[in-house]
Amino acid sequence: MTIAVYPGTFDPIHYGHIDIIKRAAELFDSLIVGVYDRPHKSLFFPAEQRTEMVRRAVADVPGVKVLCYSGLTVDFVRSQGASVIVRGLRAIVDFELEYQMALMNRKLAPEVDVVCLMTSQEYAFVSSTIVKEIAIAGGPVTQFVPAHVEEALRARLLAQA
């Protein structure tokens, strides 16, 4: 049985992430979406809320479990009995960072492979950062995120106002 982990901050989850999750779930026996709780970047949502948003977004995808984690991704992967890290690629900029992370993860955990899935063309321009910027500017994000995520974005922005 091949267990894979798709790690990320998912701040917030968007349809590009969901596309990768659905496709990875078809490739592996089990997929764990790992919501990283302490990255070195400022976050819009706390880990618990991001984890719950991801759970709701993928509730209908069979074979997917959503867990929050901290520490090294390879340690989380090992703790779950997984042997694969799934990553999504949108553009050349992603490739450089993902390549560097894959090589470092390979050094830290030689038994773990990295599988990169190309983002579907319709989501190639979507990122969590852009979704947040559109929402902050008052623009519509319905076409980029599930309804419950849009509601969370609006609530967060109202709370900040």
C-alpha positions in Angstrom: 0.0 0.0 0.0 1.5 3.3 -1.1 0.8 6.3 1.2 1.5 9.8 0.0 1.5 13.1 1.7 0.6 16.4 0.1 2.0 19.1 2.4 1.4 22.8 2.4 0.1 25.8 4.3 -3.1 26.0 2.3 -3.6 29.6 3.4 -6.3 29.3 2.0 -7.0 26.2 0.0 -8.0 26.9 -3.5 -9.2 24.9 -6.6 -5.7 24.4 -7.8 -4.9 22.6 -4.5 -8.1 20.6 -4.8 -7.2 19.6 -8.3 -3.9 18.2 -7.2 -5.5 16.4 -4.2 -8.1 14.7 -6.4 -5.6 13.6 -9.0 -3.1 12.4 -6.3 -5.9 10.5 -4.5 -6.4 8.5 -7.7 -2.7 7.6 -8.0 -2.0 6.4 -4.4 -3.7 4.0 -2.1 -4.0 6.7 0.6 -3.3 10.4 0.5 -2.7 12.5 3.6 -3.0 16.3 3.2 -0.6 17.7 5.7 -1.4 21.3 6.8 1.8 22.8 8.0 1.2 24.8 11.2 4.4 26.9 11.5 5.9 28.0 8.3 8.3 30.9 8.0 5.8 33.2 6.5 2.9 35.3 7.8 -0.4 33.5 7.6 -3.9 34.7 7.1 -5.6 31.9 9.0 -4.6 29.8 12.1 -3.6 26.2 11.6 -6.9 24.8 13.0 -9.0 26.9 10.7 -6.9 26.0 7.6 -7.1 22.3 8.5 -10.9 22.5 8.8 -11.2 24.4 5.5 -9.2 21.7 3.8 -11.3 18.9 5.4 -14.5 20.5 4.2 -13.0 21.1 0.7 -12.0 17.5 0.2 -14.7 15.7 2.2 -16.1 14.0 -0.9 -12.7 12.7 -2.1 -12.2 9.1 -1.2 -9.0 7.9 0.4 -8.0 11.4 1.7 -7.2 12.2 5.3 -6.3 15.8 6.5 -3.9 16.3 9.4 -2.1 19.3 10.8 1.6 18.9 11.5 4.7 20.8 12.7 8.4 20.2 12.3 10.1 18.7 9.3 7.9 17.4 6.5 10.0 14.3 6.1 9.5 13.5 9.8 5.7 13.9 9.3 5.9 11.7 6.2 7.7 9.0 8.1 5.4 9.2 11.1 2.5 8.5 8.7 4.2 5.5 7.1 4.2 7.3 3.8 6.9 6.9 1.1 5.9 9.7 -1.3 5.6 13.5 -1.0 3.2 15.1 -3.6 3.8 18.6 -4.9 2.1 20.7 -7.5 3.9 22.7 -10.1 2.4 25.8 -11.8 5.4 27.5 -13.5 9.1 27.7 -13.8 9.4 29.6 -10.5 7.7 26.7 -8.7 10.1 24.2 -10.3 13.2 25.8 -8.9 11.9 25.9 -5.4 10.4 22.4 -5.6 13.6 21.0 -7.1 15.6 22.4 -4.2 13.2 21.1 -1.6 13.1 17.7 -3.2 16.8 17.4 -3.2 17.0 18.5 0.5 14.2 16.1 1.4 16.0 13.3 -0.4 19.2 14.0 1.6 17.2 14.0 4.9 15.0 11.0 4.0 16.4 8.9 1.1 13.5 6.4 1.4 11.0 9.1 0.5 10.3 10.1 -3.1 8.8 13.3 -4.4 6.2 13.2 -7.1 5.3 16.5 -8.8 2.0 16.9 -10.6 1.6 19.7 -13.1 -1.3 21.9 -12.2 -4.2 21.7 -14.6 -4.1 24.6 -17.1 -7.3 26.2 -15.7 -5.6 26.7 -12.3 -2.0 27.5 -13.4 -2.3 31.2 -12.4 -4.1 30.6 -9.0 -2.2 30.9 -5.8 -3.2 31.5 -2.2 -1.4 34.8 -2.2 -3.3 36.0 -5.3 -6.6 34.8 -3.8 -5.9 36.8 -0.6 -4.9 39.9 -2.5 -8.1 39.8 -4.6 -10.2 39.3 -1.4 -8.4 42.1 0.4 -9.1 44.5 -2.6 -12.8 43.5 -2.4 -12.8 41.4 -5.6 -14.7 38.2 -6.2 -12.9 34.9 -5.4 -15.8 32.6 -6.0 -14.2 31.1 -9.1 -11.0 30.3 -7.2 -12.1 28.8 -3.8 -15.0 26.8 -2.4 -17.9 28.9 -0.9 -16.9 28.1 2.7 -13.4 29.4 2.1 -14.7 32.6 0.5 -16.9 33.1 3.6 -13.9 32.6 5.9 -11.9 35.1 3.9 -14.7 37.7 4.1 -15.2 37.1 7.8 -11.5 37.5 8.5 -11.4 40.7 6.5 -14.4 42.1 8.4 -12.7 41.2 11.7 -9.6 43.1 10.6 -11.6 46.2 9.6 
